[in-house]
Amino acid sequence: METESLYVKMESLPWRDSPYSGVRWKKLYFDPATGQSSVLLKFDPGARYGTHRHPLGEQYLVLEGSLEEGGRTYGAGTYVYHSPGSVHRPASKEGCLLFVILPRPIEDLDNPSREGY
């Protein structure tokens, strides 16, 4: 069975505003059947994302800057895996760029009616 490959030029995609000031994202891939996605997530200096849950986990790679969550700071080149059901509220003092893989969209706990990236 042959499948198609997907190629995305990141600069061709617009940045989308998230529900949280100073946090934007670009959707690189989305599977409507499963909810799996790959996104670029950009935090401006001082930006914070709301408290949210990852029903099936999350993986991300910090490409630039640093991200803080749960009392830890993750700098450029750091890979992070959060297990299914994990809850956190990330922020970035200096700003950052992340590559994020989600098996299913997040659940926004601060605003349950909002859909996550």
Secondary structure as GFF3:
##gff-version 3
##sequence-region A 1 117
A	DSSP	three_ten_helix	10	12	.	.	.	ID=ss1
A	DSSP	beta_strand	16	17	.	.	.	ID=ss2
A	DSSP	beta_strand	23	30	.	.	.	ID=ss3
A	DSSP	beta_strand	37	43	.	.	.	ID=ss4
A	DSSP	beta_strand	47	48	.	.	.	ID=ss5
A	DSSP	beta_strand	52	54	.	.	.	ID=ss6
A	DSSP	beta_strand	58	69	.	.	.	ID=ss7
A	DSSP	beta_strand	72	75	.	.	.	ID=ss8
A	DSSP	beta_strand	79	82	.	.	.	ID=ss9
A	DSSP	beta_strand	86	88	.	.	.	ID=ss10
A	DSSP	beta_strand	91	92	.	.	.	ID=ss11
A	DSSP	beta_strand	96	102	.	.	.	ID=ss12
A	DSSP	beta_strand	107	108	.	.	.	ID=ss13
###
